[in-house]
Amino acid sequence: MTQHRITSHSKLRDVMMAVARGEQAAPPDAGGQSFENVEALVRLLTPENRRLLAIIRDRKPRPIAELPKWSGRAAPKVTRTL
């Protein structure tokens, strides 16, 4: 299962800056997804957006201009979601 981190933007920025200055090693989950709060994650993972993520995972569109056709969503909405 994918792990998600809940952390404030300021804390995430502080850690990134410390790593960039060489003051600490990058955390093991440095490339992972993070959200400021659980509500932000819930708002993002709507059924429509989960379907879009599944299409990206399964069909690996090249170019992403294929996504509106495959998802049945308007191009501006797909762009805004991405």
PyMOL Python script that loads the backbone (N, CA, C, O; Angstrom):
from pymol import cmd

cmd.read_pdbstr("""\
ATOM      1  N   MET A   1       0.839  -1.172   0.000  1.00  0.00           N
ATOM      2  CA  MET A   1       0.000   0.000   0.000  1.00  0.00           C
ATOM      3  C   MET A   1       0.888   1.241   0.000  1.00  0.00           C
ATOM      4  O   MET A   1       1.924   1.277   0.664  1.00  0.00           O
ATOM      5  N   THR A   2       0.473   2.247  -0.748  1.00  0.00           N
ATOM      6  CA  THR A   2       1.212   3.498  -0.822  1.00  0.00           C
ATOM      7  C   THR A   2       1.062   4.274   0.476  1.00  0.00           C
ATOM      8  O   THR A   2      -0.034   4.376   1.027  1.00  0.00           O
ATOM      9  N   GLN A   3       2.158   4.813   0.955  1.00  0.00           N
ATOM     10  CA  GLN A   3       2.145   5.617   2.162  1.00  0.00           C
ATOM     11  C   GLN A   3       2.042   7.093   1.792  1.00  0.00           C
ATOM     12  O   GLN A   3       2.704   7.550   0.860  1.00  0.00           O
ATOM     13  N   HIS A   4       1.228   7.823   2.507  1.00  0.00           N
ATOM     14  CA  HIS A   4       1.109   9.255   2.313  1.00  0.00           C
ATOM     15  C   HIS A   4       1.482   9.944   3.616  1.00  0.00           C
ATOM     16  O   HIS A   4       1.210   9.434   4.703  1.00  0.00           O
ATOM     17  N   ARG A   5       2.101  11.098   3.495  1.00  0.00           N
ATOM     18  CA  ARG A   5       2.567  11.829   4.669  1.00  0.00           C
ATOM     19  C   ARG A   5       1.686  13.057   4.857  1.00  0.00           C
ATOM     20  O   ARG A   5       1.380  13.764   3.897  1.00  0.00           O
ATOM     21  N   ILE A   6       1.284  13.302   6.090  1.00  0.00           N
ATOM     22  CA  ILE A   6       0.546  14.512   6.446  1.00  0.00           C
ATOM     23  C   ILE A   6       1.532  15.428   7.165  1.00  0.00           C
ATOM     24  O   ILE A   6       2.021  15.102   8.246  1.00  0.00           O
ATOM     25  N   THR A   7       1.818  16.575   6.553  1.00  0.00           N
ATOM     26  CA  THR A   7       2.757  17.520   7.138  1.00  0.00           C
ATOM     27  C   THR A   7       2.453  18.917   6.620  1.00  0.00           C
ATOM     28  O   THR A   7       1.907  19.072   5.528  1.00  0.00           O
ATOM     29  N   SER A   8       2.796  19.911   7.381  1.00  0.00           N
ATOM     30  CA  SER A   8       2.543  21.286   6.951  1.00  0.00           C
ATOM     31  C   SER A   8       3.527  21.668   5.840  1.00  0.00           C
ATOM     32  O   SER A   8       4.614  21.101   5.732  1.00  0.00           O
ATOM     33  N   HIS A   9       3.127  22.626   5.032  1.00  0.00           N
ATOM     34  CA  HIS A   9       4.010  23.105   3.967  1.00  0.00           C
ATOM     35  C   HIS A   9       5.290  23.693   4.554  1.00  0.00           C
ATOM     36  O   HIS A   9       6.373  23.504   3.999  1.00  0.00           O
ATOM     37  N   SER A  10       5.171  24.400   5.670  1.00  0.00           N
ATOM     38  CA  SER A  10       6.363  25.023   6.254  1.00  0.00           C
ATOM     39  C   SER A  10       7.340  23.960   6.764  1.00  0.00           C
ATOM     40  O   SER A  10       8.550  24.111   6.595  1.00  0.00           O
ATOM     41  N   LYS A  11       6.843  22.907   7.374  1.00  0.00           N
ATOM     42  CA  LYS A  11       7.715  21.823   7.857  1.00  0.00           C
ATOM     43  C   LYS A  11       8.391  21.124   6.680  1.00  0.00           C
ATOM     44  O   LYS A  11       9.585  20.828   6.733  1.00  0.00           O
ATOM     45  N   LEU A  12       7.629  20.862   5.620  1.00  0.00           N
ATOM     46  CA  LEU A  12       8.192  20.225   4.434  1.00  0.00           C
ATOM     47  C   LEU A  12       9.281  21.107   3.822  1.00  0.00           C
ATOM     48  O   LEU A  12      10.339  20.608   3.437  1.00  0.00           O
ATOM     49  N   ARG A  13       9.026  22.423   3.730  1.00  0.00           N
ATOM     50  CA  ARG A  13      10.010  23.366   3.191  1.00  0.00           C
ATOM     51  C   ARG A  13      11.271  23.375   4.053  1.00  0.00           C
ATOM     52  O   ARG A  13      12.382  23.368   3.522  1.00  0.00           O
ATOM     53  N   ASP A  14      11.109  23.390   5.382  1.00  0.00           N
ATOM     54  CA  ASP A  14      12.265  23.405   6.285  1.00  0.00           C
ATOM     55  C   ASP A  14      13.140  22.174   6.090  1.00  0.00           C
ATOM     56  O   ASP A  14      14.366  22.277   6.060  1.00  0.00           O
ATOM     57  N   VAL A  15      12.517  21.021   5.958  1.00  0.00           N
ATOM     58  CA  VAL A  15      13.282  19.786   5.755  1.00  0.00           C
ATOM     59  C   VAL A  15      14.000  19.832   4.408  1.00  0.00           C
ATOM     60  O   VAL A  15      15.173  19.472   4.316  1.00  0.00           O
ATOM     61  N   MET A  16      13.299  20.274   3.365  1.00  0.00           N
ATOM     62  CA  MET A  16      13.912  20.346   2.030  1.00  0.00           C
ATOM     63  C   MET A  16      15.111  21.291   2.026  1.00  0.00           C
ATOM     64  O   MET A  16      16.136  20.990   1.415  1.00  0.00           O
ATOM     65  N   MET A  17      14.987  22.420   2.698  1.00  0.00           N
ATOM     66  CA  MET A  17      16.091  23.383   2.754  1.00  0.00           C
ATOM     67  C   MET A  17      17.280  22.811   3.527  1.00  0.00           C
ATOM     68  O   MET A  17      18.429  23.008   3.131  1.00  0.00           O
ATOM     69  N   ALA A  18      17.010  22.105   4.623  1.00  0.00           N
ATOM     70  CA  ALA A  18      18.094  21.500   5.411  1.00  0.00           C
ATOM     71  C   ALA A  18      18.830  20.451   4.582  1.00  0.00           C
ATOM     72  O   ALA A  18      20.054  20.351   4.656  1.00  0.00           O
ATOM     73  N   VAL A  19      18.098  19.678   3.803  1.00  0.00           N
ATOM     74  CA  VAL A  19      18.728  18.685   2.925  1.00  0.00           C
ATOM     75  C   VAL A  19      19.567  19.394   1.865  1.00  0.00           C
ATOM     76  O   VAL A  19      20.701  18.992   1.601  1.00  0.00           O
ATOM     77  N   ALA A  20      19.019  20.445   1.256  1.00  0.00           N
ATOM     78  CA  ALA A  20      19.739  21.185   0.215  1.00  0.00           C
ATOM     79  C   ALA A  20      21.027  21.811   0.749  1.00  0.00           C
ATOM     80  O   ALA A  20      22.019  21.901   0.025  1.00  0.00           O
ATOM     81  N   ARG A  21      21.015  22.244   2.018  1.00  0.00           N
ATOM     82  CA  ARG A  21      22.218  22.836   2.623  1.00  0.00           C
ATOM     83  C   ARG A  21      23.199  21.778   3.106  1.00  0.00           C
ATOM     84  O   ARG A  21      24.302  22.109   3.541  1.00  0.00           O
ATOM     85  N   GLY A  22      22.812  20.513   3.035  1.00  0.00           N
ATOM     86  CA  GLY A  22      23.690  19.443   3.486  1.00  0.00           C
ATOM     87  C   GLY A  22      23.666  19.233   4.981  1.00  0.00           C
ATOM     88  O   GLY A  22      24.541  18.551   5.516  1.00  0.00           O
ATOM     89  N   GLU A  23      22.691  19.798   5.675  1.00  0.00           N
ATOM     90  CA  GLU A  23      22.611  19.685   7.134  1.00  0.00           C
ATOM     91  C   GLU A  23      21.995  18.368   7.587  1.00  0.00           C
ATOM     92  O   GLU A  23      22.159  17.967   8.739  1.00  0.00           O
ATOM     93  N   GLN A  24      21.295  17.703   6.693  1.00  0.00           N
ATOM     94  CA  GLN A  24      20.711  16.407   7.037  1.00  0.00           C
ATOM     95  C   GLN A  24      20.513  15.606   5.764  1.00  0.00           C
ATOM     96  O   GLN A  24      20.459  16.156   4.664  1.00  0.00           O
ATOM     97  N   ALA A  25      20.408  14.308   5.932  1.00  0.00           N
ATOM     98  CA  ALA A  25      20.146  13.433   4.788  1.00  0.00           C
ATOM     99  C   ALA A  25      18.664  13.521   4.430  1.00  0.00           C
ATOM    100  O   ALA A  25      17.821  13.838   5.270  1.00  0.00           O
ATOM    101  N   ALA A  26      18.373  13.236   3.176  1.00  0.00           N
ATOM    102  CA  ALA A  26      16.971  13.232   2.753  1.00  0.00           C
ATOM    103  C   ALA A  26      16.239  12.105   3.465  1.00  0.00           C
ATOM    104  O   ALA A  26      16.777  11.005   3.592  1.00  0.00           O
ATOM    105  N   PRO A  27      15.022  12.359   3.932  1.00  0.00           N
ATOM    106  CA  PRO A  27      14.260  11.298   4.576  1.00  0.00           C
ATOM    107  C   PRO A  27      13.941  10.183   3.581  1.00  0.00           C
ATOM    108  O   PRO A  27      13.886  10.432   2.376  1.00  0.00           O
ATOM    109  N   PRO A  28      13.733   8.971   4.063  1.00  0.00           N
ATOM    110  CA  PRO A  28      13.469   7.845   3.158  1.00  0.00           C
ATOM    111  C   PRO A  28      12.234   8.058   2.280  1.00  0.00           C
ATOM    112  O   PRO A  28      12.160   7.515   1.178  1.00  0.00           O
ATOM    113  N   ASP A  29      11.283   8.828   2.750  1.00  0.00           N
ATOM    114  CA  ASP A  29      10.058   9.053   1.975  1.00  0.00           C
ATOM    115  C   ASP A  29      10.088  10.381   1.229  1.00  0.00           C
ATOM    116  O   ASP A  29       9.036  10.935   0.912  1.00  0.00           O
ATOM    117  N   ALA A  30      11.290  10.901   0.944  1.00  0.00           N
ATOM    118  CA  ALA A  30      11.430  12.233   0.356  1.00  0.00           C
ATOM    119  C   ALA A  30      10.712  12.380  -0.980  1.00  0.00           C
ATOM    120  O   ALA A  30      10.224  13.467  -1.288  1.00  0.00           O
ATOM    121  N   GLY A  31      10.635  11.343  -1.766  1.00  0.00           N
ATOM    122  CA  GLY A  31       9.978  11.443  -3.064  1.00  0.00           C
ATOM    123  C   GLY A  31       8.496  11.137  -3.018  1.00  0.00           C
ATOM    124  O   GLY A  31       7.820  11.151  -4.046  1.00  0.00           O
ATOM    125  N   GLY A  32       7.995  10.863  -1.836  1.00  0.00           N
ATOM    126  CA  GLY A  32       6.592  10.470  -1.708  1.00  0.00           C
ATOM    127  C   GLY A  32       5.637  11.642  -1.715  1.00  0.00           C
ATOM    128  O   GLY A  32       6.046  12.802  -1.766  1.00  0.00           O
ATOM    129  N   GLN A  33       4.383  11.325  -1.664  1.00  0.00           N
ATOM    130  CA  GLN A  33       3.344  12.343  -1.662  1.00  0.00           C
ATOM    131  C   GLN A  33       3.114  12.832  -0.241  1.00  0.00           C
ATOM    132  O   GLN A  33       3.191  12.069   0.722  1.00  0.00           O
ATOM    133  N   SER A  34       2.831  14.119  -0.137  1.00  0.00           N
ATOM    134  CA  SER A  34       2.500  14.664   1.176  1.00  0.00           C
ATOM    135  C   SER A  34       1.331  15.620   1.038  1.00  0.00           C
ATOM    136  O   SER A  34       1.134  16.245  -0.004  1.00  0.00           O
ATOM    137  N   PHE A  35       0.573  15.719   2.093  1.00  0.00           N
ATOM    138  CA  PHE A  35      -0.605  16.572   2.136  1.00  0.00           C
ATOM    139  C   PHE A  35      -0.587  17.331   3.444  1.00  0.00           C
ATOM    140  O   PHE A  35      -0.100  16.836   4.460  1.00  0.00           O
ATOM    141  N   GLU A  36      -1.125  18.544   3.409  1.00  0.00           N
ATOM    142  CA  GLU A  36      -1.104  19.370   4.611  1.00  0.00           C
ATOM    143  C   GLU A  36      -2.085  18.862   5.659  1.00  0.00           C
ATOM    144  O   GLU A  36      -1.847  19.004   6.858  1.00  0.00           O
ATOM    145  N   ASN A  37      -3.182  18.272   5.210  1.00  0.00           N
ATOM    146  CA  ASN A  37      -4.136  17.710   6.163  1.00  0.00           C
ATOM    147  C   ASN A  37      -4.977  16.640   5.469  1.00  0.00           C
ATOM    148  O   ASN A  37      -4.980  16.537   4.243  1.00  0.00           O
ATOM    149  N   VAL A  38      -5.670  15.868   6.248  1.00  0.00           N
ATOM    150  CA  VAL A  38      -6.467  14.769   5.713  1.00  0.00           C
ATOM    151  C   VAL A  38      -7.581  15.289   4.810  1.00  0.00           C
ATOM    152  O   VAL A  38      -7.905  14.654   3.807  1.00  0.00           O
ATOM    153  N   GLU A  39      -8.170  16.429   5.150  1.00  0.00           N
ATOM    154  CA  GLU A  39      -9.249  16.983   4.340  1.00  0.00           C
ATOM    155  C   GLU A  39      -8.776  17.281   2.920  1.00  0.00           C
ATOM    156  O   GLU A  39      -9.521  17.069   1.964  1.00  0.00           O
ATOM    157  N   ALA A  40      -7.550  17.770   2.774  1.00  0.00           N
ATOM    158  CA  ALA A  40      -7.002  18.055   1.442  1.00  0.00           C
ATOM    159  C   ALA A  40      -6.890  16.772   0.629  1.00  0.00           C
ATOM    160  O   ALA A  40      -7.186  16.762  -0.565  1.00  0.00           O
ATOM    161  N   LEU A  41      -6.469  15.710   1.263  1.00  0.00           N
ATOM    162  CA  LEU A  41      -6.365  14.416   0.588  1.00  0.00           C
ATOM    163  C   LEU A  41      -7.742  13.908   0.169  1.00  0.00           C
ATOM    164  O   LEU A  41      -7.907  13.424  -0.951  1.00  0.00           O
ATOM    165  N   VAL A  42      -8.715  14.013   1.043  1.00  0.00           N
ATOM    166  CA  VAL A  42     -10.070  13.547   0.738  1.00  0.00           C
ATOM    167  C   VAL A  42     -10.670  14.346  -0.416  1.00  0.00           C
ATOM    168  O   VAL A  42     -11.316  13.771  -1.293  1.00  0.00           O
ATOM    169  N   ARG A  43     -10.465  15.664  -0.428  1.00  0.00           N
ATOM    170  CA  ARG A  43     -10.980  16.496  -1.524  1.00  0.00           C
ATOM    171  C   ARG A  43     -10.336  16.130  -2.851  1.00  0.00           C
ATOM    172  O   ARG A  43     -10.986  16.200  -3.894  1.00  0.00           O
ATOM    173  N   LEU A  44      -9.083  15.745  -2.825  1.00  0.00           N
ATOM    174  CA  LEU A  44      -8.363  15.395  -4.041  1.00  0.00           C
ATOM    175  C   LEU A  44      -8.795  14.045  -4.606  1.00  0.00           C
ATOM    176  O   LEU A  44      -8.871  13.880  -5.823  1.00  0.00           O
ATOM    177  N   LEU A  45      -9.074  13.098  -3.750  1.00  0.00           N
ATOM    178  CA  LEU A  45      -9.337  11.728  -4.200  1.00  0.00           C
ATOM    179  C   LEU A  45     -10.821  11.461  -4.423  1.00  0.00           C
ATOM    180  O   LEU A  45     -11.373  10.502  -3.884  1.00  0.00           O
ATOM    181  N   THR A  46     -11.455  12.300  -5.209  1.00  0.00           N
ATOM    182  CA  THR A  46     -12.854  12.080  -5.585  1.00  0.00           C
ATOM    183  C   THR A  46     -12.929  10.865  -6.500  1.00  0.00           C
ATOM    184  O   THR A  46     -11.916  10.472  -7.079  1.00  0.00           O
ATOM    185  N   PRO A  47     -14.099  10.265  -6.643  1.00  0.00           N
ATOM    186  CA  PRO A  47     -14.225   9.130  -7.569  1.00  0.00           C
ATOM    187  C   PRO A  47     -13.763   9.481  -8.990  1.00  0.00           C
ATOM    188  O   PRO A  47     -13.126   8.659  -9.649  1.00  0.00           O
ATOM    189  N   GLU A  48     -14.075  10.689  -9.466  1.00  0.00           N
ATOM    190  CA  GLU A  48     -13.634  11.132 -10.794  1.00  0.00           C
ATOM    191  C   GLU A  48     -12.114  11.162 -10.897  1.00  0.00           C
ATOM    192  O   GLU A  48     -11.541  10.707 -11.887  1.00  0.00           O
ATOM    193  N   ASN A  49     -11.470  11.700  -9.870  1.00  0.00           N
ATOM    194  CA  ASN A  49     -10.010  11.803  -9.890  1.00  0.00           C
ATOM    195  C   ASN A  49      -9.347  10.443  -9.730  1.00  0.00           C
ATOM    196  O   ASN A  49      -8.303  10.192 -10.332  1.00  0.00           O
ATOM    197  N   ARG A  50      -9.936   9.565  -8.930  1.00  0.00           N
ATOM    198  CA  ARG A  50      -9.382   8.207  -8.808  1.00  0.00           C
ATOM    199  C   ARG A  50      -9.479   7.473 -10.137  1.00  0.00           C
ATOM    200  O   ARG A  50      -8.574   6.721 -10.499  1.00  0.00           O
ATOM    201  N   ARG A  51     -10.571   7.684 -10.866  1.00  0.00           N
ATOM    202  CA  ARG A  51     -10.719   7.063 -12.190  1.00  0.00           C
ATOM    203  C   ARG A  51      -9.649   7.601 -13.135  1.00  0.00           C
ATOM    204  O   ARG A  51      -9.052   6.838 -13.895  1.00  0.00           O
ATOM    205  N   LEU A  52      -9.405   8.907 -13.095  1.00  0.00           N
ATOM    206  CA  LEU A  52      -8.372   9.505 -13.932  1.00  0.00           C
ATOM    207  C   LEU A  52      -6.997   8.922 -13.596  1.00  0.00           C
ATOM    208  O   LEU A  52      -6.219   8.614 -14.499  1.00  0.00           O
ATOM    209  N   LEU A  53      -6.697   8.772 -12.322  1.00  0.00           N
ATOM    210  CA  LEU A  53      -5.425   8.166 -11.908  1.00  0.00           C
ATOM    211  C   LEU A  53      -5.311   6.725 -12.402  1.00  0.00           C
ATOM    212  O   LEU A  53      -4.233   6.299 -12.817  1.00  0.00           O
ATOM    213  N   ALA A  54      -6.402   5.980 -12.363  1.00  0.00           N
ATOM    214  CA  ALA A  54      -6.385   4.597 -12.840  1.00  0.00           C
ATOM    215  C   ALA A  54      -6.122   4.542 -14.342  1.00  0.00           C
ATOM    216  O   ALA A  54      -5.400   3.666 -14.817  1.00  0.00           O
ATOM    217  N   ILE A  55      -6.705   5.472 -15.085  1.00  0.00           N
ATOM    218  CA  ILE A  55      -6.461   5.531 -16.530  1.00  0.00           C
ATOM    219  C   ILE A  55      -4.984   5.809 -16.799  1.00  0.00           C
ATOM    220  O   ILE A  55      -4.374   5.170 -17.656  1.00  0.00           O
ATOM    221  N   ILE A  56      -4.420   6.752 -16.073  1.00  0.00           N
ATOM    222  CA  ILE A  56      -2.998   7.073 -16.239  1.00  0.00           C
ATOM    223  C   ILE A  56      -2.144   5.859 -15.904  1.00  0.00           C
ATOM    224  O   ILE A  56      -1.208   5.531 -16.633  1.00  0.00           O
ATOM    225  N   ARG A  57      -2.466   5.197 -14.805  1.00  0.00           N
ATOM    226  CA  ARG A  57      -1.698   4.015 -14.394  1.00  0.00           C
ATOM    227  C   ARG A  57      -1.803   2.889 -15.423  1.00  0.00           C
ATOM    228  O   ARG A  57      -0.796   2.278 -15.781  1.00  0.00           O
ATOM    229  N   ASP A  58      -3.011   2.617 -15.893  1.00  0.00           N
ATOM    230  CA  ASP A  58      -3.240   1.451 -16.746  1.00  0.00           C
ATOM    231  C   ASP A  58      -2.891   1.677 -18.214  1.00  0.00           C
ATOM    232  O   ASP A  58      -2.366   0.779 -18.873  1.00  0.00           O
ATOM    233  N   ARG A  59      -3.177   2.865 -18.726  1.00  0.00           N
ATOM    234  CA  ARG A  59      -3.017   3.110 -20.165  1.00  0.00           C
ATOM    235  C   ARG A  59      -1.776   3.919 -20.516  1.00  0.00           C
ATOM    236  O   ARG A  59      -1.373   3.968 -21.678  1.00  0.00           O
ATOM    237  N   LYS A  60      -1.170   4.554 -19.518  1.00  0.00           N
ATOM    238  CA  LYS A  60       0.064   5.339 -19.702  1.00  0.00           C
ATOM    239  C   LYS A  60      -0.017   6.217 -20.952  1.00  0.00           C
ATOM    240  O   LYS A  60       0.708   5.992 -21.921  1.00  0.00           O
ATOM    241  N   PRO A  61      -0.896   7.210 -20.927  1.00  0.00           N
ATOM    242  CA  PRO A  61      -1.125   8.034 -22.125  1.00  0.00           C
ATOM    243  C   PRO A  61       0.104   8.830 -22.548  1.00  0.00           C
ATOM    244  O   PRO A  61       0.799   9.419 -21.720  1.00  0.00           O
ATOM    245  N   ARG A  62       0.350   8.835 -23.832  1.00  0.00           N
ATOM    246  CA  ARG A  62       1.385   9.651 -24.452  1.00  0.00           C
ATOM    247  C   ARG A  62       0.792  10.173 -25.731  1.00  0.00           C
ATOM    248  O   ARG A  62       0.603   9.367 -26.642  1.00  0.00           O
ATOM    249  N   PRO A  63       0.496  11.374 -25.884  1.00  0.00           N
ATOM    250  CA  PRO A  63       0.586  12.495 -24.963  1.00  0.00           C
ATOM    251  C   PRO A  63      -0.611  12.529 -24.012  1.00  0.00           C
ATOM    252  O   PRO A  63      -1.572  11.777 -24.176  1.00  0.00           O
ATOM    253  N   ILE A  64      -0.536  13.402 -23.029  1.00  0.00           N
ATOM    254  CA  ILE A  64      -1.634  13.484 -22.069  1.00  0.00           C
ATOM    255  C   ILE A  64      -2.904  14.026 -22.692  1.00  0.00           C
ATOM    256  O   ILE A  64      -3.964  13.995 -22.067  1.00  0.00           O
ATOM    257  N   ALA A  65      -2.813  14.522 -23.910  1.00  0.00           N
ATOM    258  CA  ALA A  65      -4.002  15.006 -24.621  1.00  0.00           C
ATOM    259  C   ALA A  65      -5.006  13.876 -24.849  1.00  0.00           C
ATOM    260  O   ALA A  65      -6.161  14.141 -25.182  1.00  0.00           O
ATOM    261  N   GLU A  66      -4.588  12.626 -24.677  1.00  0.00           N
ATOM    262  CA  GLU A  66      -5.495  11.485 -24.807  1.00  0.00           C
ATOM    263  C   GLU A  66      -6.428  11.364 -23.601  1.00  0.00           C
ATOM    264  O   GLU A  66      -7.491  10.751 -23.697  1.00  0.00           O
ATOM    265  N   LEU A  67      -6.035  11.939 -22.482  1.00  0.00           N
ATOM    266  CA  LEU A  67      -6.810  11.768 -21.244  1.00  0.00           C
ATOM    267  C   LEU A  67      -8.256  12.258 -21.328  1.00  0.00           C
ATOM    268  O   LEU A  67      -9.146  11.549 -20.858  1.00  0.00           O
ATOM    269  N   PRO A  68      -8.538  13.418 -21.893  1.00  0.00           N
ATOM    270  CA  PRO A  68      -9.944  13.839 -21.957  1.00  0.00           C
ATOM    271  C   PRO A  68     -10.822  12.840 -22.709  1.00  0.00           C
ATOM    272  O   PRO A  68     -11.942  12.548 -22.290  1.00  0.00           O
ATOM    273  N   LYS A  69     -10.310  12.322 -23.813  1.00  0.00           N
ATOM    274  CA  LYS A  69     -11.076  11.348 -24.589  1.00  0.00           C
ATOM    275  C   LYS A  69     -11.301  10.066 -23.785  1.00  0.00           C
ATOM    276  O   LYS A  69     -12.420   9.555 -23.731  1.00  0.00           O
ATOM    277  N   TRP A  70     -10.256   9.553 -23.171  1.00  0.00           N
ATOM    278  CA  TRP A  70     -10.353   8.302 -22.440  1.00  0.00           C
ATOM    279  C   TRP A  70     -11.187   8.426 -21.167  1.00  0.00           C
ATOM    280  O   TRP A  70     -11.850   7.473 -20.755  1.00  0.00           O
ATOM    281  N   SER A  71     -11.149   9.609 -20.545  1.00  0.00           N
ATOM    282  CA  SER A  71     -11.855   9.774 -19.272  1.00  0.00           C
ATOM    283  C   SER A  71     -13.264  10.319 -19.439  1.00  0.00           C
ATOM    284  O   SER A  71     -14.080  10.230 -18.521  1.00  0.00           O
ATOM    285  N   GLY A  72     -13.556  10.886 -20.615  1.00  0.00           N
ATOM    286  CA  GLY A  72     -14.868  11.486 -20.819  1.00  0.00           C
ATOM    287  C   GLY A  72     -15.014  12.836 -20.129  1.00  0.00           C
ATOM    288  O   GLY A  72     -16.128  13.339 -19.980  1.00  0.00           O
ATOM    289  N   ARG A  73     -13.908  13.421 -19.710  1.00  0.00           N
ATOM    290  CA  ARG A  73     -13.919  14.728 -19.046  1.00  0.00           C
ATOM    291  C   ARG A  73     -13.431  15.795 -20.013  1.00  0.00           C
ATOM    292  O   ARG A  73     -12.648  15.507 -20.918  1.00  0.00           O
ATOM    293  N   ALA A  74     -13.882  17.003 -19.827  1.00  0.00           N
ATOM    294  CA  ALA A  74     -13.450  18.122 -20.664  1.00  0.00           C
ATOM    295  C   ALA A  74     -11.958  18.388 -20.433  1.00  0.00           C
ATOM    296  O   ALA A  74     -11.456  18.259 -19.316  1.00  0.00           O
ATOM    297  N   ALA A  75     -11.272  18.756 -21.497  1.00  0.00           N
ATOM    298  CA  ALA A  75      -9.823  19.006 -21.418  1.00  0.00           C
ATOM    299  C   ALA A  75      -9.438  20.020 -20.342  1.00  0.00           C
ATOM    300  O   ALA A  75      -8.469  19.786 -19.618  1.00  0.00           O
ATOM    301  N   PRO A  76     -10.169  21.156 -20.205  1.00  0.00           N
ATOM    302  CA  PRO A  76      -9.784  22.101 -19.143  1.00  0.00           C
ATOM    303  C   PRO A  76      -9.891  21.487 -17.740  1.00  0.00           C
ATOM    304  O   PRO A  76      -9.074  21.787 -16.870  1.00  0.00           O
ATOM    305  N   LYS A  77     -10.895  20.628 -17.521  1.00  0.00           N
ATOM    306  CA  LYS A  77     -11.031  19.995 -16.206  1.00  0.00           C
ATOM    307  C   LYS A  77      -9.899  19.022 -15.950  1.00  0.00           C
ATOM    308  O   LYS A  77      -9.375  18.951 -14.839  1.00  0.00           O
ATOM    309  N   VAL A  78      -9.514  18.263 -16.984  1.00  0.00           N
ATOM    310  CA  VAL A  78      -8.396  17.323 -16.820  1.00  0.00           C
ATOM    311  C   VAL A  78      -7.117  18.099 -16.512  1.00  0.00           C
ATOM    312  O   VAL A  78      -6.365  17.728 -15.610  1.00  0.00           O
ATOM    313  N   THR A  79      -6.869  19.174 -17.259  1.00  0.00           N
ATOM    314  CA  THR A  79      -5.675  19.985 -17.025  1.00  0.00           C
ATOM    315  C   THR A  79      -5.660  20.552 -15.619  1.00  0.00           C
ATOM    316  O   THR A  79      -4.626  20.514 -14.952  1.00  0.00           O
ATOM    317  N   ARG A  80      -6.778  21.075 -15.157  1.00  0.00           N
ATOM    318  CA  ARG A  80      -6.857  21.654 -13.813  1.00  0.00           C
ATOM    319  C   ARG A  80      -6.610  20.565 -12.752  1.00  0.00           C
ATOM    320  O   ARG A  80      -5.928  20.808 -11.756  1.00  0.00           O
ATOM    321  N   THR A  81      -7.155  19.399 -12.969  1.00  0.00           N
ATOM    322  CA  THR A  81      -6.970  18.301 -12.010  1.00  0.00           C
ATOM    323  C   THR A  81      -5.507  17.887 -11.936  1.00  0.00           C
ATOM    324  O   THR A  81      -4.977  17.649 -10.851  1.00  0.00           O
ATOM    325  N   LEU A  82      -4.860  17.802 -13.090  1.00  0.00           N
ATOM    326  CA  LEU A  82      -3.448  17.403 -13.095  1.00  0.00           C
ATOM    327  C   LEU A  82      -2.604  18.465 -12.421  1.00  0.00           C
ATOM    328  O   LEU A  82      -1.386  18.315 -12.323  1.00  0.00           O
TER     329      LEU A  82
END
""", "prot")
cmd.dss("prot")
cmd.show_as("cartoon", "prot")
cmd.util.cbc("prot")
cmd.orient("prot")
